[in-house]
């Protein structure tokens, strides 16, 4: 009978394997740990920030700086290869959207009217994400300049996939009867005609799965007594969004609207009464103003395939501003 073969003992590997498996898991968990959310100023905090600035106010001059760098945002490459054109993107919501789009992989063209320093800061933030940023000083009230913005974006960034209509004008007035004609015309020329001119310029170059995102406002739904003309224009933007969504639906081009509540941007110290600034955000459920970077993820949703079945939508990001009640 042949001798029985002995099998060499194998090293006891289960513990090593367990350690090896545990290491990447630990790293994955650590990587997935949420970034610490920044502190958001409350309405009570706004009293110390109640400064008045000349219009158009510069974000760089604000005592309490809006949060617009998305320091705790986790990108996922949702806009890789896309080109976005964003109006009113030198500061405030427009700046935050430009940064968010860049973090998600898009090249960005920003249109602004007056504040060169603020626009340059936005450019720096976009380029810090290793994306291209085309800076265009233009006036959306002029249809020819809107066409030029689209032409330059396509020529210098290689196309156009996302139009964000965000430029806006507002000026508070205590008495409706005292609103000057020049203010009313500027409000509608910027907030309604500017959006129409930009859309007309962009639509011939958009294709299936491209999109338009407009910036509306909760006051276009609830009304506000010190911004009557502005509230009317924002209600018009909501209607423009729904109508364009129906018009472009068969072509697969989506049109949606973000509806912010009170958001801390340069427009507030530049256009609102000091008494309102001192309690800004008091009327919403969260008892604080929103920050520009808190609006930006809604624009990413609507610009990306995550929002592929959304069109004609009014996406409320209001902190719980649900009615016109004070």
C-alpha positions in Angstrom: 0.0 0.0 0.0 1.6 3.3 -1.1 2.4 5.7 1.7 -0.2 8.3 2.4 0.7 11.7 1.0 0.8 14.5 3.4 -0.6 17.9 2.3 1.5 20.8 3.3 -0.2 23.0 5.9 -1.6 26.2 4.4 -0.9 29.5 6.1 -3.8 30.6 8.3 -5.0 33.4 6.0 -8.5 34.2 7.2 -7.4 36.8 9.6 -5.1 38.4 7.0 -7.9 38.3 4.5 -10.2 39.9 7.0 -7.8 42.7 7.6 -7.3 43.2 3.9 -11.0 43.4 3.4 -11.5 45.7 6.3 -8.9 48.2 5.1 -10.7 49.3 1.9 -14.0 49.2 3.7 -12.6 51.5 6.4 -11.3 53.8 3.7 -14.6 53.8 1.9 -16.5 54.7 5.0 -14.0 57.5 5.8 -14.3 58.8 2.3 -18.1 58.8 2.5 -18.2 60.7 5.8 -20.3 63.8 5.2 -18.4 67.1 5.3 -19.4 69.3 8.2 -22.2 71.6 7.2 -21.3 75.3 7.6 -23.1 77.4 10.0 -26.0 79.3 8.4 -26.7 82.8 9.8 -30.3 83.1 11.2 -32.7 86.0 10.8 -31.7 87.0 14.3 -28.0 87.3 13.1 -29.0 89.6 10.3 -29.2 92.7 12.5 -25.4 92.9 12.6 -25.4 92.7 8.8 -27.9 95.4 8.1 -25.7 97.6 5.9 -27.0 99.5 2.9 -24.8 99.4 -0.3 -25.2 101.4 -3.5 -26.8 99.6 -6.4 -25.5 97.5 -8.0 -24.0 96.2 -4.8 -20.8 94.3 -4.9 -20.5 90.9 -3.1 -17.0 91.8 -2.2 -18.3 94.8 -0.2 -20.8 92.8 1.9 -20.0 92.8 5.7 -21.6 89.3 6.0 -20.3 87.4 3.0 -22.8 85.1 1.2 -21.8 81.4 1.2 -21.2 80.5 -2.4 -18.1 78.3 -2.7 -19.9 75.0 -1.9 -17.1 73.9 0.4 -19.1 70.9 1.7 -20.5 69.8 -1.7 -19.7 66.3 -3.0 -19.6 66.2 -6.8 -20.2 63.1 -8.9 -19.3 64.2 -12.5 -22.9 64.8 -13.4 -22.1 67.4 -16.0 -18.9 66.1 -17.6 -18.5 67.3 -21.1 -21.3 69.9 -20.8 -21.1 73.6 -21.6 -23.3 76.0 -19.5 -24.1 79.7 -20.1 -25.2 81.5 -16.9 -26.5 85.1 -16.8 -26.1 87.2 -13.7 -23.2 85.0 -12.6 -20.8 87.5 -11.1 -22.2 87.0 -7.6 -25.0 85.5 -5.5 -26.9 82.5 -6.9 -25.3 82.8 -10.3 -21.9 82.5 -8.9 -22.8 79.5 -6.8 -24.4 77.7 -9.8 -21.3 78.4 -11.8 -19.1 76.8 -9.1 -21.4 73.8 -8.7 -21.5 73.2 -12.5 -17.7 73.4 -12.6 -17.4 70.9 -9.7 -19.7 68.6 -11.7 -17.4 68.8 -14.8 -18.9 71.6 -17.0 -17.2 74.4 -18.7 -19.0 77.7 -17.9 -19.6 81.0 -19.6 -20.8 83.7 -17.2 -22.6 86.9 -18.3 -22.6 89.9 -16.0 -23.3 93.6 -16.4 -21.3 95.8 -14.1 -19.2 94.3 -11.3 -15.9 93.3 -12.9 -14.3 92.4 -9.6 -17.1 90.0 -8.5 -17.1 88.4 -12.0 -13.3 87.8 -11.8 -13.8 86.1 -8.4 -16.3 83.8 -10.0 -13.9 83.0 -12.8 -11.2 82.1 -10.2 -13.6 79.8 -8.4 -14.5 78.0 -11.6 -10.9 77.7 -12.8 -10.0 76.3 -9.3 -12.1 73.3 -10.3 -9.9 72.9 -13.4 -12.7 74.0 -15.8 -12.8 76.7 -18.4 -14.6 80.0 -17.6 -15.5 82.5 -20.2 -16.3 85.9 -18.8 -18.8 88.0 -20.8 -19.6 91.6 -19.8 -22.9 92.1 -21.6 -26.5 93.4 -21.0 -29.3 90.9 -21.4 -31.7 93.7 -22.1 -30.2 93.9 -25.6 -31.2 91.0 -27.9 -28.1 91.4 -30.0 -25.8 91.1 -27.0 -27.7 87.9 -26.0 -27.0 86.5 -29.5 -23.3 87.5 -29.1 -23.1 85.7 -25.7 -24.4 82.5 -27.3 -22.0 82.8 -30.3 -19.0 83.4 -28.2 -19.9 80.6 -25.8 -20.2 78.1 -28.7 -17.0 79.4 -30.4 -14.8 79.5 -27.3 -16.1 76.6 -25.2 -17.1 74.3 -28.1 -20.9 74.2 -27.7 -23.9 75.0 -25.5 -25.9 72.5 -23.5 -27.3 74.4 -20.6 -28.7 77.9 -20.4 -29.4 79.4 -17.0 -31.4 82.6 -17.0 -30.6 84.2 -13.7 -29.9 87.9 -14.3 -32.4 90.0 -12.3 -33.2 93.5 -11.3 -35.2 94.6 -8.3 -35.7 97.8 -6.3 -38.0 98.1 -3.3 -40.5 100.9 -3.0 -42.7 101.6 0.0 -45.5 103.0 -2.2 -46.7 101.3 -5.3 -47.9 104.6 -6.7 -44.3 105.9 -6.5 -42.6 103.3 -8.6 -40.9 105.2 -11.4 -41.6 104.2 -15.0 -37.9 103.8 -15.6 -37.7 101.2 -12.8 -40.7 99.3 -14.1 -39.2 99.2 -17.6 -35.8 98.1 -16.3 -37.4 95.3 -14.2 -39.3 93.8 -17.1 -36.5 94.4 -19.6 -34.1 92.5 -17.4 -36.3 89.8 -15.8 -38.7 89.0 -18.7 -37.3 90.3 -22.0 -33.8 89.3 -21.0 -34.9 85.7 -20.4 -36.8 85.7 -23.7 -33.8 87.1 -25.7 -31.4 84.6 -24.2 -33.8 81.7 -24.9 -34.3 82.8 -28.5 -30.6 83.0 -29.0 -29.9 79.6 -27.4 -32.7 77.4 -28.6 -31.5 77.0 -32.2 -28.3 75.4 -30.8 -29.8 73.2 -28.1 -30.5 69.5 -28.8 -32.2 66.6 -27.2 -31.3 66.3 -23.4 -30.1 69.9 -23.3 -32.0 72.3 -21.1 -32.9 75.8 -20.0 -33.2 76.7 -16.3 -34.8 79.9 -15.2 -34.6 81.6 -11.8 -38.0 82.5 -10.5 -39.0 83.6 -7.0 -41.4 82.7 -4.3 -42.7 86.3 -4.4 -44.0 85.5 -7.9 -46.4 83.2 -6.2 -47.1 84.9 -2.8 -46.7 88.5 -3.8 -44.8 91.1 -1.8 -45.9 94.7 -1.2 -42.5 96.5 -1.5 -41.5 94.7 -4.8 -44.7 94.7 -6.8 -43.1 95.1 -10.2 -40.4 92.5 -9.4 -43.0 90.0 -8.2 -45.0 90.5 -11.4 -41.9 89.8 -13.5 -41.1 86.6 -11.5 -44.6 85.3 -12.0 -44.1 85.9 -15.7 -40.9 83.8 -15.6 -42.9 81.0 -14.1 -45.4 81.2 -17.0 -42.5 81.4 -19.5 -41.0 78.3 -18.0 -44.2 76.2 -18.4 -44.9 77.6 -21.9 -41.4 76.9 -23.2 -41.5 73.4 -21.6 -44.6 72.6 -23.7 -43.1 74.2 -26.8 -39.8 72.3 -26.6 -41.0 69.0 -25.2 -41.2 67.2 -28.5 -37.5 68.1 -29.1 -36.4 66.6 -25.8 -35.2 70.0 -24.5 -36.3 70.4 -20.9 -37.2 73.8 -19.3 -37.5 74.2 -15.6 -37.4 76.9 -13.0 -35.8 77.2 -9.5 -38.0 79.2 -7.1 -35.9 80.6 -4.3 -37.2 82.1 -1.1 -35.2 84.8 0.7 -31.5 84.3 -0.3 -28.6 86.4 1.0 -27.1 88.0 -2.1 -25.8 91.5 -3.0 -29.3 92.4 -4.2 -30.5 92.5 -0.5 -28.2 95.3 0.8 -28.4 97.0 -2.6 -32.1 97.2 -2.9 -34.0 96.4 0.3 -34.9 98.7 3.3 -32.6 98.5 6.2 -35.4 97.4 8.5 -36.0 94.4 6.2 -32.3 93.5 6.0 -32.1 93.5 9.8 -34.6 90.6 10.0 -34.0 89.0 6.6 -35.4 85.5 6.4 -37.6 85.9 9.5 -40.8 84.9 7.7 -39.8 81.4 6.6 -40.2 78.1 8.6 -36.5 77.7 9.1 -36.2 81.3 10.4 -33.2 82.2 8.3 -32.3 83.3 4.8 -31.0 80.8 2.3 -27.4 80.9 1.1 -26.5 80.9 -2.6 -24.8 77.6 -2.3 -28.0 76.1 -1.0 -29.8 76.9 -4.2 -27.1 75.5 -6.5 -27.9 71.7 -6.1 -31.4 72.3 -7.5 -29.8 73.7 -10.7 -27.5 70.7 -10.8 -30.5 68.3 -10.5 -32.3 70.1 -13.4 -29.2 70.3 -15.6 -28.2 66.7 -15.2 -29.8 63.3 -16.2 -31.0 63.0 -12.6 -33.7 65.5 -13.7 -34.4 63.8 -17.1 -38.2 63.5 -16.5 -38.6 67.0 -15.1 -39.8 69.8 -17.4 -42.2 72.7 -16.8 -41.4 72.3 -13.0 -41.2 75.0 -10.5 -38.7 73.7 -7.9 -39.2 75.5 -4.6 -36.1 76.1 -2.5 -37.6 78.5 0.0 -36.8 77.4 3.6 -40.5 77.0 4.1 -41.8 80.3 2.7 -45.3 79.0 1.9 -47.5 82.0 1.9 -47.6 85.8 1.9 -48.3 85.9 5.6 -45.7 87.8 7.6 
